Amino acid sequence: MTDIQLVGRPRALIAGRASRLRRRIAAARWSYLYVLPMLVLLLAFVIYPIIASLGYTFYRWDGIGEPGDFVGLANFARVMTDSIFWGALRNTFFYVLLVVPVQLVLALALALVLNNRRLRGRTLYRTLFFLPVVTSAAVVGVVVQLLFSNFGDVVNDVLMSIGLTDEYVDWLGDPSFAMIIIIGVGIWHTLGYNLVYFLAGLQTIPDELYEAARLDGAGALASFRYITVPMLRSVGVVIVLLSVIGSFQVFDLVQVLTNGGPYFATEVVNTYVYHLAFGGFGGTGVERDVGLASAASFFYGMLLIVFAVAQALFLRVLVRRRGGRA
């Protein structure tokens, strides 16, 4: 083979791949047309604001008029040395570390029950467990706050009558209980997402595998360990990633229930950024600083990207070591 042929071969491969790509795009042109409105909205309301806010990180700006007080990287330095930010980050991780495992275990257990074809009314049960998902988190927070405001004394009376406590508890005003209440509501509110994901994964497992296991004398526990778990590994990785990412975005419940209090006990990073940008409670005073809020948001985003990549790599390695494929 001559040198000209060796040089021309990669070019021919690239041209061939480009030609195949053009044919695939042409064949699916109507699909791209249907997706176009969503892409336009995504660019206008997600991608562009992210890029635009990056420029604000270099200014001290209250959000009114044009930013003019250039501070360079000082906003990032302030965020990285702010004890309130690190406290909010710690609260966020605490929320994720409790919500995700509990929610995944409950969702998988419920999915195993509701996937039983002999269960009567399973469609109704699925609907009931999924209903909280379609309810706004802000509305859920308002309802929970009203419940504790109106019936908190009733709960206290019951607890005092059985000797579990000797004084009244301000459930949302006590740092020892406020975060636990938020975590409990968060588990209940988004449980339906993971339930649906696990149900979809369970329905991809062939029934013949369970029938063969029963013929071999395997019980329910053995079938779960040697059939269900291995077959759910790939989809399980996706479910874990989605659950973790969703939990890191907690904001509505905290903002409505406690506004980050009491004494920053429930302040999470998203409420911290909100309070920086719009003022109010959050340990940053009432003076707004959009530039500082943008810096905190970007710094948090970078931390989440690093954490998400590390988590994905760890789960992939774990699945491969156990003989599965992610």
C-alpha beads as a LAMMPS data file, in Angstrom:
LAMMPS data file: protein, C-alpha beads

326 atoms
325 bonds

1 atom types
1 bond types

-500.0 500.0 xlo xhi
-500.0 500.0 ylo yhi
-500.0 500.0 zlo zhi

Masses

1 110.0

Atoms # bond

1 1 1 0.000 0.000 0.000
2 1 1 1.457 3.364 -1.031
3 1 1 1.852 6.425 1.196
4 1 1 -0.942 8.190 -0.718
5 1 1 -3.285 5.301 0.003
6 1 1 -2.352 5.338 3.724
7 1 1 -3.073 9.074 3.956
8 1 1 -6.302 8.820 1.987
9 1 1 -7.732 5.928 4.006
10 1 1 -8.461 7.911 7.232
11 1 1 -10.006 10.665 5.127
12 1 1 -12.239 8.138 3.419
13 1 1 -13.301 6.720 6.797
14 1 1 -14.138 10.199 8.104
15 1 1 -16.050 11.031 4.923
16 1 1 -17.959 7.758 5.157
17 1 1 -18.933 8.359 8.772
18 1 1 -20.017 11.933 7.968
19 1 1 -22.126 10.642 5.096
20 1 1 -23.825 8.044 7.325
21 1 1 -24.463 10.714 9.973
22 1 1 -26.098 12.989 7.389
23 1 1 -28.317 10.154 6.209
24 1 1 -29.392 9.355 9.785
25 1 1 -30.189 13.024 10.460
26 1 1 -32.155 13.260 7.223
27 1 1 -34.104 10.108 8.061
28 1 1 -35.025 11.465 11.489
29 1 1 -35.583 15.094 10.442
30 1 1 -39.191 15.115 11.694
31 1 1 -38.050 13.883 15.092
32 1 1 -35.570 16.757 15.356
33 1 1 -38.331 19.160 14.309
34 1 1 -40.558 17.946 17.137
35 1 1 -37.700 18.356 19.627
36 1 1 -36.821 21.849 18.357
37 1 1 -39.274 23.816 20.592
38 1 1 -37.881 22.114 23.697
39 1 1 -34.315 22.880 22.590
40 1 1 -35.191 26.548 22.006
41 1 1 -36.719 26.821 25.497
42 1 1 -33.740 24.986 27.003
43 1 1 -31.299 27.397 25.360
44 1 1 -33.341 30.475 26.311
45 1 1 -34.177 29.647 29.923
46 1 1 -31.400 27.271 31.038
47 1 1 -28.228 27.427 28.944
48 1 1 -28.185 31.188 28.340
49 1 1 -28.869 32.158 31.995
50 1 1 -26.063 29.849 33.126
51 1 1 -23.597 31.426 30.693
52 1 1 -24.806 34.953 31.492
53 1 1 -24.564 34.464 35.240
54 1 1 -20.947 33.380 34.876
55 1 1 -20.072 36.979 34.024
56 1 1 -21.812 38.238 37.161
57 1 1 -19.489 36.206 39.384
58 1 1 -16.767 38.817 38.800
59 1 1 -18.869 41.747 40.059
60 1 1 -20.389 43.014 43.280
61 1 1 -23.942 43.702 42.074
62 1 1 -27.333 44.023 43.744
63 1 1 -29.254 43.022 40.613
64 1 1 -30.386 46.533 39.717
65 1 1 -28.989 48.246 36.645
66 1 1 -25.758 47.155 35.028
67 1 1 -22.966 45.557 37.097
68 1 1 -20.028 47.938 37.397
69 1 1 -18.094 47.054 40.568
70 1 1 -15.554 44.552 39.229
71 1 1 -14.048 42.393 41.996
72 1 1 -12.435 39.585 40.004
73 1 1 -12.273 36.308 41.902
74 1 1 -13.068 37.907 45.267
75 1 1 -16.599 36.475 45.252
76 1 1 -15.267 32.937 44.934
77 1 1 -12.804 33.612 47.754
78 1 1 -15.634 34.870 49.975
79 1 1 -17.719 31.774 49.275
80 1 1 -14.869 29.375 49.992
81 1 1 -14.145 31.046 53.328
82 1 1 -17.780 31.489 54.394
83 1 1 -18.636 29.195 57.311
84 1 1 -22.352 29.525 56.538
85 1 1 -21.795 28.140 53.036
86 1 1 -19.918 25.121 54.384
87 1 1 -22.632 24.615 56.981
88 1 1 -25.253 24.711 54.230
89 1 1 -23.174 22.241 52.208
90 1 1 -22.949 19.943 55.242
91 1 1 -26.733 20.113 55.707
92 1 1 -27.241 19.336 52.027
93 1 1 -25.038 16.245 52.194
94 1 1 -26.769 15.181 55.410
95 1 1 -30.120 15.443 53.637
96 1 1 -28.863 13.410 50.659
97 1 1 -27.184 10.738 52.798
98 1 1 -30.419 10.077 54.685
99 1 1 -33.013 10.554 51.945
100 1 1 -31.407 8.526 49.161
101 1 1 -30.766 5.184 50.963
102 1 1 -34.073 5.179 52.855
103 1 1 -36.026 6.178 49.780
104 1 1 -34.361 3.584 47.526
105 1 1 -34.977 0.757 50.001
106 1 1 -38.631 1.727 50.458
107 1 1 -39.140 2.187 46.714
108 1 1 -37.632 -1.208 45.895
109 1 1 -39.682 -2.951 48.599
110 1 1 -42.906 -1.335 47.386
111 1 1 -42.033 -2.087 43.762
112 1 1 -41.572 -5.780 44.580
113 1 1 -44.999 -5.838 46.237
114 1 1 -46.810 -3.829 43.561
115 1 1 -45.218 -5.859 40.762
116 1 1 -47.069 -8.955 41.968
117 1 1 -49.742 -9.737 39.372
118 1 1 -51.889 -11.477 41.971
119 1 1 -52.213 -8.287 44.030
120 1 1 -55.684 -6.820 43.646
121 1 1 -55.915 -3.091 43.069
122 1 1 -52.208 -2.725 42.381
123 1 1 -52.896 0.005 39.809
124 1 1 -54.736 2.001 42.461
125 1 1 -51.882 1.553 44.926
126 1 1 -49.350 2.671 42.330
127 1 1 -51.398 5.799 41.683
128 1 1 -51.683 6.587 45.387
129 1 1 -47.934 6.280 45.944
130 1 1 -47.191 8.409 42.878
131 1 1 -49.674 11.196 43.684
132 1 1 -47.280 13.167 45.960
133 1 1 -44.824 13.464 43.056
134 1 1 -47.266 15.495 40.947
135 1 1 -47.932 17.825 43.886
136 1 1 -45.799 20.964 44.107
137 1 1 -43.142 20.773 46.795
138 1 1 -44.053 24.304 47.847
139 1 1 -47.694 23.282 48.351
140 1 1 -46.603 20.222 50.323
141 1 1 -44.415 22.452 52.477
142 1 1 -47.284 24.851 53.194
143 1 1 -49.599 21.983 54.156
144 1 1 -47.004 20.389 56.436
145 1 1 -46.289 23.734 58.062
146 1 1 -50.015 24.260 58.731
147 1 1 -50.311 20.751 60.147
148 1 1 -47.502 21.309 62.626
149 1 1 -48.808 24.772 63.477
150 1 1 -52.376 23.612 64.115
151 1 1 -51.812 20.099 65.427
152 1 1 -48.333 20.375 66.932
153 1 1 -49.800 20.874 70.394
154 1 1 -51.929 17.757 69.955
155 1 1 -48.804 15.731 69.157
156 1 1 -47.048 17.236 72.176
157 1 1 -49.981 16.348 74.436
158 1 1 -49.899 12.741 73.240
159 1 1 -46.129 12.458 73.718
160 1 1 -46.311 13.995 77.176
161 1 1 -49.174 11.724 78.175
162 1 1 -47.162 8.594 77.370
163 1 1 -44.015 9.976 78.987
164 1 1 -41.816 10.419 75.892
165 1 1 -41.292 14.094 76.645
166 1 1 -41.866 16.410 79.567
167 1 1 -42.126 19.701 77.658
168 1 1 -43.676 21.103 74.521
169 1 1 -41.596 20.906 71.343
170 1 1 -41.581 23.535 68.625
171 1 1 -41.151 21.019 65.821
172 1 1 -40.112 23.401 63.056
173 1 1 -38.417 25.844 65.404
174 1 1 -36.171 23.347 67.162
175 1 1 -32.817 22.688 65.411
176 1 1 -32.927 19.083 66.640
177 1 1 -36.192 18.274 64.846
178 1 1 -36.547 20.688 61.912
179 1 1 -34.107 18.896 59.579
180 1 1 -35.533 15.484 60.448
181 1 1 -39.029 16.694 59.517
182 1 1 -37.753 18.054 56.205
183 1 1 -36.012 14.746 55.476
184 1 1 -39.163 12.767 56.289
185 1 1 -41.310 14.940 54.035
186 1 1 -38.679 14.740 51.278
187 1 1 -38.663 10.944 51.396
188 1 1 -42.453 10.804 51.157
189 1 1 -42.766 13.465 48.456
190 1 1 -40.383 11.982 45.859
191 1 1 -40.763 8.294 46.691
192 1 1 -43.001 7.798 43.648
193 1 1 -40.212 8.597 41.195
194 1 1 -37.983 5.748 42.335
195 1 1 -40.986 3.459 42.723
196 1 1 -41.855 3.903 39.037
197 1 1 -38.229 3.417 37.984
198 1 1 -37.922 0.176 39.943
199 1 1 -41.275 -1.059 38.613
200 1 1 -40.072 -0.434 35.073
201 1 1 -36.858 -2.326 35.811
202 1 1 -38.693 -5.267 37.388
203 1 1 -40.992 -5.589 34.391
204 1 1 -37.999 -6.123 32.092
205 1 1 -37.002 -9.285 33.975
206 1 1 -38.351 -12.382 32.142
207 1 1 -40.831 -14.450 34.171
208 1 1 -39.136 -17.590 32.890
209 1 1 -36.171 -16.930 35.162
210 1 1 -38.364 -16.969 38.268
211 1 1 -40.237 -20.052 37.051
212 1 1 -36.950 -21.896 36.508
213 1 1 -35.775 -20.847 39.960
214 1 1 -38.972 -22.183 41.569
215 1 1 -38.566 -25.478 39.743
216 1 1 -35.038 -25.706 41.148
217 1 1 -36.406 -25.176 44.644
218 1 1 -35.278 -21.572 45.127
219 1 1 -37.297 -19.505 47.577
220 1 1 -38.314 -15.855 47.379
221 1 1 -35.150 -14.640 49.095
222 1 1 -32.865 -16.669 46.819
223 1 1 -34.748 -15.472 43.718
224 1 1 -34.373 -11.875 44.866
225 1 1 -30.652 -12.287 45.549
226 1 1 -29.646 -14.242 42.452
227 1 1 -32.172 -12.975 39.871
228 1 1 -33.724 -9.635 40.825
229 1 1 -30.610 -7.894 42.140
230 1 1 -28.291 -8.867 39.227
231 1 1 -30.945 -7.982 36.649
232 1 1 -31.543 -4.588 38.271
233 1 1 -27.891 -3.583 38.519
234 1 1 -27.756 -1.565 35.307
235 1 1 -31.001 0.299 35.890
236 1 1 -30.118 0.588 39.571
237 1 1 -27.041 2.652 38.750
238 1 1 -29.211 5.112 36.828
239 1 1 -31.791 5.238 39.623
240 1 1 -29.121 5.972 42.230
241 1 1 -27.597 8.744 40.114
242 1 1 -30.980 10.369 39.444
243 1 1 -31.964 10.098 43.096
244 1 1 -28.724 11.681 44.301
245 1 1 -28.898 14.517 41.767
246 1 1 -32.544 15.194 42.620
247 1 1 -31.844 15.236 46.358
248 1 1 -29.005 17.727 45.928
249 1 1 -31.523 20.121 44.366
250 1 1 -33.663 20.381 47.502
251 1 1 -34.976 23.909 47.916
252 1 1 -38.765 24.297 47.990
253 1 1 -39.396 22.266 51.130
254 1 1 -36.684 24.027 53.114
255 1 1 -37.654 27.485 51.925
256 1 1 -41.340 27.043 52.756
257 1 1 -41.014 25.049 55.976
258 1 1 -38.124 26.774 57.767
259 1 1 -36.567 29.377 55.433
260 1 1 -33.210 27.861 56.359
261 1 1 -33.682 28.236 60.108
262 1 1 -33.691 27.908 62.965
263 1 1 -30.156 29.219 63.450
264 1 1 -29.125 27.918 59.994
265 1 1 -29.886 24.349 61.112
266 1 1 -31.728 23.605 57.852
267 1 1 -29.912 26.008 55.537
268 1 1 -28.987 24.138 52.344
269 1 1 -26.883 25.436 49.489
270 1 1 -29.845 26.312 47.270
271 1 1 -31.503 28.396 49.984
272 1 1 -28.112 29.954 50.741
273 1 1 -27.797 31.053 47.098
274 1 1 -31.395 32.292 47.109
275 1 1 -30.847 34.395 50.215
276 1 1 -27.670 35.871 48.749
277 1 1 -29.425 36.833 45.520
278 1 1 -32.698 38.127 46.977
279 1 1 -31.792 39.044 50.546
280 1 1 -33.568 38.032 53.717
281 1 1 -32.749 35.331 56.203
282 1 1 -29.799 33.053 55.537
283 1 1 -26.957 34.547 57.484
284 1 1 -26.026 37.044 54.756
285 1 1 -28.055 40.011 55.918
286 1 1 -30.734 41.698 53.844
287 1 1 -28.375 43.222 51.284
288 1 1 -28.582 41.439 47.961
289 1 1 -25.463 40.393 46.080
290 1 1 -26.200 38.646 42.788
291 1 1 -22.508 38.345 41.974
292 1 1 -21.764 36.517 45.209
293 1 1 -24.819 34.302 44.708
294 1 1 -23.656 33.436 41.175
295 1 1 -20.193 32.556 42.487
296 1 1 -21.682 30.332 45.187
297 1 1 -23.901 28.641 42.608
298 1 1 -21.010 27.955 40.238
299 1 1 -18.756 26.708 43.011
300 1 1 -21.514 24.364 44.195
301 1 1 -22.082 23.209 40.630
302 1 1 -18.422 22.337 40.220
303 1 1 -18.480 20.347 43.460
304 1 1 -21.548 18.434 42.272
305 1 1 -19.965 17.651 38.912
306 1 1 -16.881 16.230 40.619
307 1 1 -19.044 14.254 43.033
308 1 1 -21.323 12.952 40.252
309 1 1 -18.379 11.805 38.119
310 1 1 -16.735 10.103 41.090
311 1 1 -20.010 8.419 42.012
312 1 1 -20.615 7.220 38.459
313 1 1 -17.103 5.779 38.194
314 1 1 -17.420 4.070 41.568
315 1 1 -20.775 2.506 40.696
316 1 1 -19.511 1.378 37.303
317 1 1 -16.475 -0.295 38.841
318 1 1 -18.662 -1.890 41.536
319 1 1 -21.066 -3.310 38.959
320 1 1 -18.269 -4.674 36.792
321 1 1 -16.575 -6.350 39.733
322 1 1 -19.812 -8.139 40.519
323 1 1 -20.126 -9.421 36.985
324 1 1 -22.663 -6.946 35.654
325 1 1 -22.501 -4.225 33.063
326 1 1 -23.473 -0.587 33.596

Bonds

1 1 1 2
2 1 2 3
3 1 3 4
4 1 4 5
5 1 5 6
6 1 6 7
7 1 7 8
8 1 8 9
9 1 9 10
10 1 10 11
11 1 11 12
12 1 12 13
13 1 13 14
14 1 14 15
15 1 15 16
16 1 16 17
17 1 17 18
18 1 18 19
19 1 19 20
20 1 20 21
21 1 21 22
22 1 22 23
23 1 23 24
24 1 24 25
25 1 25 26
26 1 26 27
27 1 27 28
28 1 28 29
29 1 29 30
30 1 30 31
31 1 31 32
32 1 32 33
33 1 33 34
34 1 34 35
35 1 35 36
36 1 36 37
37 1 37 38
38 1 38 39
39 1 39 40
40 1 40 41
41 1 41 42
42 1 42 43
43 1 43 44
44 1 44 45
45 1 45 46
46 1 46 47
47 1 47 48
48 1 48 49
49 1 49 50
50 1 50 51
51 1 51 52
52 1 52 53
53 1 53 54
54 1 54 55
55 1 55 56
56 1 56 57
57 1 57 58
58 1 58 59
59 1 59 60
60 1 60 61
61 1 61 62
62 1 62 63
63 1 63 64
64 1 64 65
65 1 65 66
66 1 66 67
67 1 67 68
68 1 68 69
69 1 69 70
70 1 70 71
71 1 71 72
72 1 72 73
73 1 73 74
74 1 74 75
75 1 75 76
76 1 76 77
77 1 77 78
78 1 78 79
79 1 79 80
80 1 80 81
81 1 81 82
82 1 82 83
83 1 83 84
84 1 84 85
85 1 85 86
86 1 86 87
87 1 87 88
88 1 88 89
89 1 89 90
90 1 90 91
91 1 91 92
92 1 92 93
93 1 93 94
94 1 94 95
95 1 95 96
96 1 96 97
97 1 97 98
98 1 98 99
99 1 99 100
100 1 100 101
101 1 101 102
102 1 102 103
103 1 103 104
104 1 104 105
105 1 105 106
106 1 106 107
107 1 107 108
108 1 108 109
109 1 109 110
110 1 110 111
111 1 111 112
112 1 112 113
113 1 113 114
114 1 114 115
115 1 115 116
116 1 116 117
117 1 117 118
118 1 118 119
119 1 119 120
120 1 120 121
121 1 121 122
122 1 122 123
123 1 123 124
124 1 124 125
125 1 125 126
126 1 126 127
127 1 127 128
128 1 128 129
129 1 129 130
130 1 130 131
131 1 131 132
132 1 132 133
133 1 133 134
134 1 134 135
135 1 135 136
136 1 136 137
137 1 137 138
138 1 138 139
139 1 139 140
140 1 140 141
141 1 141 142
142 1 142 143
143 1 143 144
144 1 144 145
145 1 145 146
146 1 146 147
147 1 147 148
148 1 148 149
149 1 149 150
150 1 150 151
151 1 151 152
152 1 152 153
153 1 153 154
154 1 154 155
155 1 155 156
156 1 156 157
157 1 157 158
158 1 158 159
159 1 159 160
160 1 160 161
161 1 161 162
162 1 162 163
163 1 163 164
164 1 164 165
165 1 165 166
166 1 166 167
167 1 167 168
168 1 168 169
169 1 169 170
170 1 170 171
171 1 171 172
172 1 172 173
173 1 173 174
174 1 174 175
175 1 175 176
176 1 176 177
177 1 177 178
178 1 178 179
179 1 179 180
180 1 180 181
181 1 181 182
182 1 182 183
183 1 183 184
184 1 184 185
185 1 185 186
186 1 186 187
187 1 187 188
188 1 188 189
189 1 189 190
190 1 190 191
191 1 191 192
192 1 192 193
193 1 193 194
194 1 194 195
195 1 195 196
196 1 196 197
197 1 197 198
198 1 198 199
199 1 199 200
200 1 200 201
201 1 201 202
202 1 202 203
203 1 203 204
204 1 204 205
205 1 205 206
206 1 206 207
207 1 207 208
208 1 208 209
209 1 209 210
210 1 210 211
211 1 211 212
212 1 212 213
213 1 213 214
214 1 214 215
215 1 215 216
216 1 216 217
217 1 217 218
218 1 218 219
219 1 219 220
220 1 220 221
221 1 221 222
222 1 222 223
223 1 223 224
224 1 224 225
225 1 225 226
226 1 226 227
227 1 227 228
228 1 228 229
229 1 229 230
230 1 230 231
231 1 231 232
232 1 232 233
233 1 233 234
234 1 234 235
235 1 235 236
236 1 236 237
237 1 237 238
238 1 238 239
239 1 239 240
240 1 240 241
241 1 241 242
242 1 242 243
243 1 243 244
244 1 244 245
245 1 245 246
246 1 246 247
247 1 247 248
248 1 248 249
249 1 249 250
250 1 250 251
251 1 251 252
252 1 252 253
253 1 253 254
254 1 254 255
255 1 255 256
256 1 256 257
257 1 257 258
258 1 258 259
259 1 259 260
260 1 260 261
261 1 261 262
262 1 262 263
263 1 263 264
264 1 264 265
265 1 265 266
266 1 266 267
267 1 267 268
268 1 268 269
269 1 269 270
270 1 270 271
271 1 271 272
272 1 272 273
273 1 273 274
274 1 274 275
275 1 275 276
276 1 276 277
277 1 277 278
278 1 278 279
279 1 279 280
280 1 280 281
281 1 281 282
282 1 282 283
283 1 283 284
284 1 284 285
285 1 285 286
286 1 286 287
287 1 287 288
288 1 288 289
289 1 289 290
290 1 290 291
291 1 291 292
292 1 292 293
293 1 293 294
294 1 294 295
295 1 295 296
296 1 296 297
297 1 297 298
298 1 298 299
299 1 299 300
300 1 300 301
301 1 301 302
302 1 302 303
303 1 303 304
304 1 304 305
305 1 305 306
306 1 306 307
307 1 307 308
308 1 308 309
309 1 309 310
310 1 310 311
311 1 311 312
312 1 312 313
313 1 313 314
314 1 314 315
315 1 315 316
316 1 316 317
317 1 317 318
318 1 318 319
319 1 319 320
320 1 320 321
321 1 321 322
322 1 322 323
323 1 323 324
324 1 324 325
325 1 325 326
